[in-house]
Amino acid sequence: MNYESDRHHRSSIRLKEYDYSEAGAYFVTICIKGRECLFGNIVDGEMRVNNAGRVVRDVWHKIPEHFPHADIDEFVVMPNHFHGIIVIVGAQFIAPFDCDAINKNEKQGVMNHAPTTIGAIVRAFKARCTHAINQIRNTPGHHVWQRNYYEHIIRSEEEIDRIRQYIIDNPVRWEYDENNPANIIRIDTPSRRRGMACHAPTIIAYENSRI
């Protein structure tokens, strides 16, 4: 399957009173539905993306083209999830907020006509990836991503440097990643079924393990 190396280039969990169009940096994690390893494989501690993984990488690179007040920072495409940093540098709208146009564009995988918020960016990113991947795989209507995503507000230079390093090191740590299907205990009990959802990144525990 023509792999290539890719080096990092439920209920709402949002904060109720935080303005997500406010200038700042955000760490996001988006997971594939059912933890399917759709984007490639880890080989010798390095992510090897396939065609679907290239789509995710390329769509991420194009975010600033469609959201001029957003920029991208460190990121990594993993076999069954994605980590990335988004920086919003303004709170202006790209175009009037037209719900009908947004819904139509999402179905067609178009990233435009949306306000510059983390929610709008991630929503458009997921929609565009899904549309392109389904075209490649000839799987129209297939749900690629889990419904929700994890988001963390980055509050300092020290924190963003720590998260950048976490992202860079993610492929090397795949063997221990709780999102690695090899680490899932497949016992069909209610508690285990709840545990099948993609986990938020454990950056604090990761940092402690390096001390």
Secondary structure as GFF3:
##gff-version 3
##sequence-region A 1 211
A	DSSP	beta_strand	4	5	.	.	.	ID=ss1
A	DSSP	beta_strand	24	31	.	.	.	ID=ss2
A	DSSP	three_ten_helix	33	35	.	.	.	ID=ss3
A	DSSP	beta_strand	40	43	.	.	.	ID=ss4
A	DSSP	beta_strand	46	49	.	.	.	ID=ss5
A	DSSP	alpha_helix	51	61	.	.	.	ID=ss6
A	DSSP	alpha_helix	63	66	.	.	.	ID=ss7
A	DSSP	beta_strand	70	77	.	.	.	ID=ss8
A	DSSP	beta_strand	81	88	.	.	.	ID=ss9
A	DSSP	alpha_helix	99	107	.	.	.	ID=ss10
A	DSSP	alpha_helix	118	137	.	.	.	ID=ss11
A	DSSP	beta_strand	150	154	.	.	.	ID=ss12
A	DSSP	alpha_helix	157	169	.	.	.	ID=ss13
A	DSSP	three_ten_helix	174	176	.	.	.	ID=ss14
A	DSSP	three_ten_helix	181	183	.	.	.	ID=ss15
A	DSSP	alpha_helix	190	194	.	.	.	ID=ss16
A	DSSP	alpha_helix	203	210	.	.	.	ID=ss17
###
